[in-house]
Amino acid sequence: MAIKPVQQLVDEAKAQLDNLTPAEAKRRADEDGALIVDIRDVRELQRGGTATGALHAPRGMLEFWIDPESPYYKEVFSEDREFILMCASGWRSALSAKTLKDMGLPKVAHVETGFGGWEGDGMPVVDYDTFKSST
């Protein structure tokens, strides 16, 4: 049995998404009230920090945090705002954003170049200890 390559899945997801540059994601957060959601593993945040003002929602819990029927539901995801997902390089965030769209979340996008692109473009980053103390 042939397995569909992950790159194909990512490409198919991106074809249905709003793929944002770090600058556009930051602009939407600053000007439009969008929330950047970092879906990377906590160890990734501990190593490199995260985008200033981001919410951490681990990839493994994301669908459960979105679903109001789930015992793990997080109220923040019922807010009328755009949610911009970010992972390390834009692959997990593309697949996750597509899943959230499929679940019915109306305003979802992702940072196409991920946290690597965010840092590379000089966007603001907060270290993990500072991030944890603010949540």
VMD Tcl script that builds the backbone (N, CA, C; Angstrom):
set m [mol new atoms 405]
animate dup $m
set s [atomselect $m all]
$s set {name element resname resid chain x y z} {
  {N N MET 1 A 0.847 -1.187 0.000}
  {CA C MET 1 A 0.000 0.000 0.000}
  {C C MET 1 A 0.891 1.248 0.000}
  {N N ALA 2 A 0.601 2.159 -0.899}
  {CA C ALA 2 A 1.362 3.402 -0.984}
  {C C ALA 2 A 0.844 4.401 0.049}
  {N N ILE 3 A 1.762 5.103 0.648}
  {CA C ILE 3 A 1.427 6.136 1.621}
  {C C ILE 3 A 1.545 7.492 0.930}
  {N N LYS 4 A 0.556 8.343 1.136}
  {CA C LYS 4 A 0.611 9.686 0.568}
  {C C LYS 4 A 1.727 10.445 1.264}
  {N N PRO 5 A 2.650 11.000 0.520}
  {CA C PRO 5 A 3.779 11.721 1.128}
  {C C PRO 5 A 3.303 12.933 1.940}
  {N N VAL 6 A 3.979 13.189 3.041}
  {CA C VAL 6 A 3.614 14.301 3.905}
  {C C VAL 6 A 3.709 15.625 3.157}
  {N N GLN 7 A 4.690 15.763 2.277}
  {CA C GLN 7 A 4.801 17.010 1.502}
  {C C GLN 7 A 3.541 17.258 0.676}
  {N N GLN 8 A 2.960 16.199 0.141}
  {CA C GLN 8 A 1.720 16.334 -0.625}
  {C C GLN 8 A 0.588 16.788 0.293}
  {N N LEU 9 A 0.507 16.213 1.480}
  {CA C LEU 9 A -0.514 16.633 2.448}
  {C C LEU 9 A -0.360 18.115 2.802}
  {N N VAL 10 A 0.876 18.532 3.038}
  {CA C VAL 10 A 1.149 19.932 3.375}
  {C C VAL 10 A 0.757 20.835 2.208}
  {N N ASP 11 A 1.146 20.466 0.997}
  {CA C ASP 11 A 0.812 21.270 -0.177}
  {C C ASP 11 A -0.702 21.376 -0.361}
  {N N GLU 12 A -1.409 20.277 -0.163}
  {CA C GLU 12 A -2.871 20.296 -0.290}
  {C C GLU 12 A -3.503 21.189 0.775}
  {N N ALA 13 A -2.962 21.137 1.980}
  {CA C ALA 13 A -3.481 21.991 3.056}
  {C C ALA 13 A -3.231 23.459 2.723}
  {N N LYS 14 A -2.005 23.779 2.301}
  {CA C LYS 14 A -1.659 25.174 1.995}
  {C C LYS 14 A -2.523 25.747 0.880}
  {N N ALA 15 A -2.962 24.908 -0.043}
  {CA C ALA 15 A -3.811 25.373 -1.144}
  {C C ALA 15 A -5.168 25.866 -0.636}
  {N N GLN 16 A -5.530 25.477 0.577}
  {CA C GLN 16 A -6.830 25.851 1.143}
  {C C GLN 16 A -6.717 26.871 2.267}
  {N N LEU 17 A -5.511 27.391 2.500}
  {CA C LEU 17 A -5.266 28.248 3.658}
  {C C LEU 17 A -4.793 29.637 3.271}
  {N N ASP 18 A -4.854 30.513 4.254}
  {CA C ASP 18 A -4.217 31.810 4.180}
  {C C ASP 18 A -2.809 31.603 4.720}
  {N N ASN 19 A -1.812 31.588 3.838}
  {CA C ASN 19 A -0.413 31.348 4.179}
  {C C ASN 19 A 0.264 32.703 4.396}
  {N N LEU 20 A 0.602 33.018 5.629}
  {CA C LEU 20 A 1.070 34.360 5.980}
  {C C LEU 20 A 2.583 34.431 6.147}
  {N N THR 21 A 3.127 35.575 5.786}
  {CA C THR 21 A 4.513 35.878 6.132}
  {C C THR 21 A 4.533 36.246 7.617}
  {N N PRO 22 A 5.683 36.169 8.244}
  {CA C PRO 22 A 5.758 36.623 9.634}
  {C C PRO 22 A 5.301 38.077 9.799}
  {N N ALA 23 A 5.687 38.932 8.885}
  {CA C ALA 23 A 5.299 40.344 8.992}
  {C C ALA 23 A 3.783 40.522 8.918}
  {N N GLU 24 A 3.126 39.777 8.030}
  {CA C GLU 24 A 1.676 39.884 7.923}
  {C C GLU 24 A 0.994 39.304 9.161}
  {N N ALA 25 A 1.522 38.211 9.679}
  {CA C ALA 25 A 0.962 37.640 10.907}
  {C C ALA 25 A 1.075 38.635 12.060}
  {N N LYS 26 A 2.235 39.261 12.196}
  {CA C LYS 26 A 2.435 40.255 13.257}
  {C C LYS 26 A 1.500 41.445 13.062}
  {N N ARG 27 A 1.338 41.897 11.821}
  {CA C ARG 27 A 0.442 43.013 11.549}
  {C C ARG 27 A -0.991 42.663 11.953}
  {N N ARG 28 A -1.443 41.471 11.590}
  {CA C ARG 28 A -2.804 41.063 11.939}
  {C C ARG 28 A -2.974 40.954 13.446}
  {N N ALA 29 A -1.950 40.480 14.127}
  {CA C ALA 29 A -2.025 40.408 15.594}
  {C C ALA 29 A -2.077 41.812 16.197}
  {N N ASP 30 A -1.202 42.685 15.728}
  {CA C ASP 30 A -1.108 44.043 16.280}
  {C C ASP 30 A -2.314 44.901 15.935}
  {N N GLU 31 A -2.766 44.833 14.699}
  {CA C GLU 31 A -3.800 45.753 14.224}
  {C C GLU 31 A -5.213 45.177 14.247}
  {N N ASP 32 A -5.336 43.866 14.066}
  {CA C ASP 32 A -6.658 43.263 13.933}
  {C C ASP 32 A -7.051 42.375 15.105}
  {N N GLY 33 A -6.149 42.196 16.066}
  {CA C GLY 33 A -6.471 41.377 17.231}
  {C C GLY 33 A -6.351 39.886 17.028}
  {N N ALA 34 A -5.701 39.468 15.946}
  {CA C ALA 34 A -5.482 38.029 15.738}
  {C C ALA 34 A -4.596 37.491 16.861}
  {N N LEU 35 A -4.726 36.206 17.123}
  {CA C LEU 35 A -3.909 35.554 18.145}
  {C C LEU 35 A -2.974 34.561 17.475}
  {N N ILE 36 A -1.685 34.723 17.704}
  {CA C ILE 36 A -0.704 33.766 17.209}
  {C C ILE 36 A -0.670 32.592 18.183}
  {N N VAL 37 A -0.836 31.402 17.646}
  {CA C VAL 37 A -0.893 30.181 18.440}
  {C C VAL 37 A 0.301 29.313 18.073}
  {N N ASP 38 A 1.227 29.189 19.000}
  {CA C ASP 38 A 2.427 28.382 18.788}
  {C C ASP 38 A 2.089 26.941 19.140}
  {N N ILE 39 A 2.147 26.059 18.149}
  {CA C ILE 39 A 1.747 24.666 18.367}
  {C C ILE 39 A 2.938 23.732 18.568}
  {N N ARG 40 A 4.125 24.302 18.673}
  {CA C ARG 40 A 5.313 23.459 18.840}
  {C C ARG 40 A 5.308 22.789 20.214}
  {N N ASP 41 A 6.094 21.750 20.323}
  {CA C ASP 41 A 6.294 21.036 21.579}
  {C C ASP 41 A 6.921 21.985 22.601}
  {N N VAL 42 A 6.596 21.807 23.855}
  {CA C VAL 42 A 7.118 22.679 24.907}
  {C C VAL 42 A 8.647 22.704 24.914}
  {N N ARG 43 A 9.285 21.592 24.551}
  {CA C ARG 43 A 10.752 21.571 24.514}
  {C C ARG 43 A 11.300 22.520 23.454}
  {N N GLU 44 A 10.562 22.696 22.376}
  {CA C GLU 44 A 10.983 23.649 21.349}
  {C C GLU 44 A 10.893 25.074 21.878}
  {N N LEU 45 A 9.856 25.365 22.630}
  {CA C LEU 45 A 9.719 26.691 23.242}
  {C C LEU 45 A 10.817 26.917 24.272}
  {N N GLN 46 A 11.133 25.893 25.035}
  {CA C GLN 46 A 12.189 26.023 26.048}
  {C C GLN 46 A 13.535 26.324 25.401}
  {N N ARG 47 A 13.790 25.743 24.242}
  {CA C ARG 47 A 15.064 25.970 23.550}
  {C C ARG 47 A 15.153 27.354 22.916}
  {N N GLY 48 A 14.063 27.831 22.328}
  {CA C GLY 48 A 14.176 29.052 21.533}
  {C C GLY 48 A 13.197 30.152 21.813}
  {N N GLY 49 A 12.298 29.938 22.768}
  {CA C GLY 49 A 11.291 30.959 23.037}
  {C C GLY 49 A 10.143 30.867 22.054}
  {N N THR 50 A 9.352 31.936 22.012}
  {CA C THR 50 A 8.200 31.984 21.123}
  {C C THR 50 A 7.939 33.419 20.704}
  {N N ALA 51 A 6.987 33.598 19.833}
  {CA C ALA 51 A 6.608 34.943 19.394}
  {C C ALA 51 A 6.008 35.696 20.577}
  {N N THR 52 A 6.393 36.939 20.714}
  {CA C THR 52 A 5.839 37.770 21.776}
  {C C THR 52 A 4.322 37.831 21.625}
  {N N GLY 53 A 3.619 37.564 22.715}
  {CA C GLY 53 A 2.159 37.611 22.712}
  {C C GLY 53 A 1.472 36.346 22.262}
  {N N ALA 54 A 2.237 35.308 21.925}
  {CA C ALA 54 A 1.646 34.063 21.436}
  {C C ALA 54 A 1.011 33.259 22.567}
  {N N LEU 55 A 0.067 32.424 22.181}
  {CA C LEU 55 A -0.524 31.421 23.063}
  {C C LEU 55 A 0.116 30.088 22.699}
  {N N HIS 56 A 0.481 29.299 23.685}
  {CA C HIS 56 A 1.001 27.966 23.403}
  {C C HIS 56 A -0.139 26.970 23.473}
  {N N ALA 57 A -0.361 26.251 22.383}
  {CA C ALA 57 A -1.362 25.180 22.326}
  {C C ALA 57 A -0.666 23.993 21.668}
  {N N PRO 58 A -0.200 23.033 22.452}
  {CA C PRO 58 A 0.560 21.913 21.881}
  {C C PRO 58 A -0.216 21.199 20.786}
  {N N ARG 59 A 0.478 20.857 19.725}
  {CA C ARG 59 A -0.135 20.211 18.570}
  {C C ARG 59 A -0.978 19.002 18.976}
  {N N GLY 60 A -0.508 18.244 19.905}
  {CA C GLY 60 A -1.230 17.041 20.305}
  {C C GLY 60 A -2.552 17.294 21.012}
  {N N MET 61 A -2.770 18.522 21.479}
  {CA C MET 61 A -4.006 18.847 22.193}
  {C C MET 61 A -4.906 19.811 21.420}
  {N N LEU 62 A -4.450 20.294 20.292}
  {CA C LEU 62 A -5.115 21.391 19.597}
  {C C LEU 62 A -6.596 21.126 19.318}
  {N N GLU 63 A -6.915 20.012 18.698}
  {CA C GLU 63 A -8.316 19.720 18.376}
  {C C GLU 63 A -9.164 19.629 19.638}
  {N N PHE 64 A -8.583 19.091 20.697}
  {CA C PHE 64 A -9.320 18.955 21.956}
  {C C PHE 64 A -9.572 20.315 22.599}
  {N N TRP 65 A -8.636 21.233 22.454}
  {CA C TRP 65 A -8.796 22.574 23.016}
  {C C TRP 65 A -9.798 23.399 22.223}
  {N N ILE 66 A -9.979 23.088 20.948}
  {CA C ILE 66 A -10.892 23.827 20.064}
  {C C ILE 66 A -12.340 23.378 20.256}
  {N N ASP 67 A -12.547 22.108 20.474}
  {CA C ASP 67 A -13.892 21.517 20.502}
  {C C ASP 67 A -14.624 21.822 21.805}
  {N N PRO 68 A -15.736 22.583 21.745}
  {CA C PRO 68 A -16.487 22.909 22.961}
  {C C PRO 68 A -17.053 21.673 23.682}
  {N N GLU 69 A -17.154 20.558 22.985}
  {CA C GLU 69 A -17.663 19.321 23.586}
  {C C GLU 69 A -16.574 18.550 24.337}
  {N N SER 70 A -15.332 18.940 24.151}
  {CA C SER 70 A -14.211 18.234 24.752}
  {C C SER 70 A -14.009 18.654 26.208}
  {N N PRO 71 A -13.632 17.725 27.067}
  {CA C PRO 71 A -13.329 18.107 28.453}
  {C C PRO 71 A -12.074 18.983 28.561}
  {N N TYR 72 A -11.314 19.110 27.471}
  {CA C TYR 72 A -10.091 19.913 27.476}
  {C C TYR 72 A -10.284 21.273 26.814}
  {N N TYR 73 A -11.504 21.597 26.453}
  {CA C TYR 73 A -11.828 22.834 25.742}
  {C C TYR 73 A -11.265 24.065 26.442}
  {N N LYS 74 A -10.720 24.984 25.627}
  {CA C LYS 74 A -10.202 26.260 26.125}
  {C C LYS 74 A -11.072 27.386 25.570}
  {N N GLU 75 A -11.637 28.171 26.453}
  {CA C GLU 75 A -12.566 29.245 26.102}
  {C C GLU 75 A -11.986 30.233 25.090}
  {N N VAL 76 A -10.687 30.444 25.111}
  {CA C VAL 76 A -10.066 31.418 24.207}
  {C C VAL 76 A -10.406 31.124 22.748}
  {N N PHE 77 A -10.627 29.860 22.411}
  {CA C PHE 77 A -10.898 29.503 21.027}
  {C C PHE 77 A -12.331 29.782 20.596}
  {N N SER 78 A -13.165 30.279 21.501}
  {CA C SER 78 A -14.514 30.694 21.123}
  {C C SER 78 A -14.574 32.184 20.811}
  {N N GLU 79 A -13.461 32.885 21.017}
  {CA C GLU 79 A -13.432 34.321 20.754}
  {C C GLU 79 A -13.548 34.594 19.250}
  {N N ASP 80 A -14.187 35.702 18.931}
  {CA C ASP 80 A -14.371 36.107 17.538}
  {C C ASP 80 A -13.115 36.829 17.061}
  {N N ARG 81 A -12.116 36.043 16.702}
  {CA C ARG 81 A -10.852 36.596 16.228}
  {C C ARG 81 A -10.195 35.571 15.326}
  {N N GLU 82 A -9.176 35.994 14.633}
  {CA C GLU 82 A -8.421 35.077 13.797}
  {C C GLU 82 A -7.351 34.382 14.637}
  {N N PHE 83 A -7.153 33.117 14.381}
  {CA C PHE 83 A -6.117 32.329 15.038}
  {C C PHE 83 A -5.064 31.986 13.983}
  {N N ILE 84 A -3.830 32.410 14.244}
  {CA C ILE 84 A -2.733 32.199 13.311}
  {C C ILE 84 A -1.776 31.185 13.917}
  {N N LEU 85 A -1.757 29.993 13.343}
  {CA C LEU 85 A -0.930 28.921 13.880}
  {C C LEU 85 A 0.509 29.055 13.405}
  {N N MET 86 A 1.422 28.646 14.284}
  {CA C MET 86 A 2.837 28.683 13.967}
  {C C MET 86 A 3.524 27.453 14.561}
  {N N CYS 87 A 4.342 26.806 13.735}
  {CA C CYS 87 A 5.183 25.699 14.204}
  {C C CYS 87 A 6.627 26.075 13.909}
  {N N ALA 88 A 7.494 25.130 13.718}
  {CA C ALA 88 A 8.897 25.436 13.462}
  {C C ALA 88 A 9.139 25.902 12.028}
  {N N SER 89 A 8.538 25.198 11.053}
  {CA C SER 89 A 8.836 25.512 9.657}
  {C C SER 89 A 7.615 25.687 8.767}
  {N N GLY 90 A 6.423 25.540 9.310}
  {CA C GLY 90 A 5.214 25.756 8.532}
  {C C GLY 90 A 4.500 24.502 8.067}
  {N N TRP 91 A 5.036 23.346 8.360}
  {CA C TRP 91 A 4.384 22.107 7.941}
  {C C TRP 91 A 3.294 21.690 8.926}
  {N N ARG 92 A 3.649 21.568 10.199}
  {CA C ARG 92 A 2.644 21.176 11.197}
  {C C ARG 92 A 1.529 22.201 11.275}
  {N N SER 93 A 1.902 23.478 11.161}
  {CA C SER 93 A 0.876 24.524 11.251}
  {C C SER 93 A -0.075 24.470 10.061}
  {N N ALA 94 A 0.421 24.132 8.875}
  {CA C ALA 94 A -0.458 24.009 7.709}
  {C C ALA 94 A -1.448 22.858 7.912}
  {N N LEU 95 A -0.929 21.705 8.323}
  {CA C LEU 95 A -1.819 20.553 8.552}
  {C C LEU 95 A -2.819 20.847 9.668}
  {N N SER 96 A -2.364 21.515 10.713}
  {CA C SER 96 A -3.233 21.833 11.844}
  {C C SER 96 A -4.287 22.863 11.471}
  {N N ALA 97 A -3.888 23.900 10.740}
  {CA C ALA 97 A -4.844 24.922 10.325}
  {C C ALA 97 A -5.922 24.318 9.428}
  {N N LYS 98 A -5.527 23.431 8.535}
  {CA C LYS 98 A -6.500 22.748 7.671}
  {C C LYS 98 A -7.469 21.931 8.518}
  {N N THR 99 A -6.968 21.230 9.508}
  {CA C THR 99 A -7.835 20.445 10.386}
  {C C THR 99 A -8.825 21.347 11.125}
  {N N LEU 100 A -8.344 22.481 11.632}
  {CA C LEU 100 A -9.236 23.391 12.361}
  {C C LEU 100 A -10.293 23.981 11.445}
  {N N LYS 101 A -9.924 24.263 10.199}
  {CA C LYS 101 A -10.924 24.710 9.219}
  {C C LYS 101 A -11.957 23.611 9.007}
  {N N ASP 102 A -11.490 22.367 8.883}
  {CA C ASP 102 A -12.405 21.240 8.700}
  {C C ASP 102 A -13.335 21.083 9.900}
  {N N MET 103 A -12.858 21.449 11.087}
  {CA C MET 103 A -13.682 21.377 12.303}
  {C C MET 103 A -14.691 22.519 12.373}
  {N N GLY 104 A -14.507 23.554 11.548}
  {CA C GLY 104 A -15.453 24.660 11.525}
  {C C GLY 104 A -14.955 25.955 12.134}
  {N N LEU 105 A -13.684 26.013 12.537}
  {CA C LEU 105 A -13.150 27.266 13.056}
  {C C LEU 105 A -13.120 28.259 11.892}
  {N N PRO 106 A -13.824 29.389 12.022}
  {CA C PRO 106 A -14.009 30.254 10.847}
  {C C PRO 106 A -12.799 31.073 10.425}
  {N N LYS 107 A -11.967 31.489 11.353}
  {CA C LYS 107 A -10.856 32.383 11.007}
  {C C LYS 107 A -9.547 31.752 11.466}
  {N N VAL 108 A -8.906 31.049 10.544}
  {CA C VAL 108 A -7.650 30.387 10.877}
  {C C VAL 108 A -6.683 30.526 9.698}
  {N N ALA 109 A -5.425 30.788 10.034}
  {CA C ALA 109 A -4.354 30.919 9.044}
  {C C ALA 109 A -3.101 30.326 9.675}
  {N N HIS 110 A -1.990 30.411 8.963}
  {CA C HIS 110 A -0.748 29.936 9.561}
  {C C HIS 110 A 0.420 30.743 9.025}
  {N N VAL 111 A 1.520 30.729 9.780}
  {CA C VAL 111 A 2.762 31.384 9.369}
  {C C VAL 111 A 3.499 30.385 8.484}
  {N N GLU 112 A 3.589 30.708 7.207}
  {CA C GLU 112 A 4.103 29.754 6.225}
  {C C GLU 112 A 5.550 29.348 6.482}
  {N N THR 113 A 6.356 30.238 7.008}
  {CA C THR 113 A 7.770 29.925 7.254}
  {C C THR 113 A 8.038 29.530 8.704}
  {N N GLY 114 A 7.003 29.451 9.520}
  {CA C GLY 114 A 7.131 29.008 10.890}
  {C C GLY 114 A 7.963 29.923 11.772}
  {N N PHE 115 A 8.308 29.389 12.935}
  {CA C PHE 115 A 9.089 30.161 13.899}
  {C C PHE 115 A 10.479 30.481 13.352}
  {N N GLY 116 A 11.036 29.573 12.549}
  {CA C GLY 116 A 12.327 29.844 11.924}
  {C C GLY 116 A 12.274 31.095 11.068}
  {N N GLY 117 A 11.211 31.246 10.291}
  {CA C GLY 117 A 11.028 32.434 9.482}
  {C C GLY 117 A 10.735 33.657 10.323}
  {N N TRP 118 A 9.972 33.452 11.403}
  {CA C TRP 118 A 9.654 34.544 12.330}
  {C C TRP 118 A 10.954 35.143 12.881}
  {N N GLU 119 A 11.799 34.272 13.408}
  {CA C GLU 119 A 13.089 34.737 13.937}
  {C C GLU 119 A 13.969 35.334 12.840}
  {N N GLY 120 A 14.033 34.658 11.712}
  {CA C GLY 120 A 14.867 35.112 10.614}
  {C C GLY 120 A 14.474 36.488 10.084}
  {N N ASP 121 A 13.178 36.802 10.196}
  {CA C ASP 121 A 12.689 38.106 9.737}
  {C C ASP 121 A 12.774 39.174 10.827}
  {N N GLY 122 A 13.333 38.807 11.985}
  {CA C GLY 122 A 13.521 39.789 13.051}
  {C C GLY 122 A 12.265 40.149 13.824}
  {N N MET 123 A 11.259 39.287 13.800}
  {CA C MET 123 A 10.037 39.542 14.563}
  {C C MET 123 A 10.328 39.341 16.055}
  {N N PRO 124 A 9.549 39.973 16.924}
  {CA C PRO 124 A 9.839 39.903 18.356}
  {C C PRO 124 A 9.637 38.505 18.948}
  {N N VAL 125 A 10.604 38.115 19.761}
  {CA C VAL 125 A 10.613 36.807 20.414}
  {C C VAL 125 A 10.798 37.013 21.904}
  {N N VAL 126 A 10.136 36.167 22.678}
  {CA C VAL 126 A 10.298 36.186 24.129}
  {C C VAL 126 A 10.862 34.830 24.554}
  {N N ASP 127 A 11.800 34.848 25.501}
  {CA C ASP 127 A 12.378 33.583 25.959}
  {C C ASP 127 A 11.347 32.811 26.782}
  {N N TYR 128 A 11.594 31.543 26.940}
  {CA C TYR 128 A 10.616 30.657 27.576}
  {C C TYR 128 A 10.299 31.064 29.015}
  {N N ASP 129 A 11.295 31.390 29.804}
  {CA C ASP 129 A 11.039 31.743 31.204}
  {C C ASP 129 A 10.149 32.981 31.301}
  {N N THR 130 A 10.402 33.976 30.469}
  {CA C THR 130 A 9.564 35.165 30.463}
  {C C THR 130 A 8.157 34.815 29.995}
  {N N PHE 131 A 8.066 33.991 28.955}
  {CA C PHE 131 A 6.768 33.557 28.441}
  {C C PHE 131 A 5.970 32.854 29.532}
  {N N LYS 132 A 6.595 31.906 30.222}
  {CA C LYS 132 A 5.890 31.146 31.269}
  {C C LYS 132 A 5.429 32.040 32.402}
  {N N SER 133 A 6.216 33.030 32.750}
  {CA C SER 133 A 5.831 33.895 33.869}
  {C C SER 133 A 4.684 34.833 33.491}
  {N N SER 134 A 4.407 34.984 32.191}
  {CA C SER 134 A 3.328 35.883 31.764}
  {C C SER 134 A 2.031 35.137 31.491}
  {N N THR 135 A 2.050 33.800 31.572}
  {CA C THR 135 A 0.830 33.046 31.265}
  {C C THR 135 A 0.143 32.576 32.522}
}
mol reanalyze $m
mol bondsrecalc $m
mol representation Tube
mol addrep $m
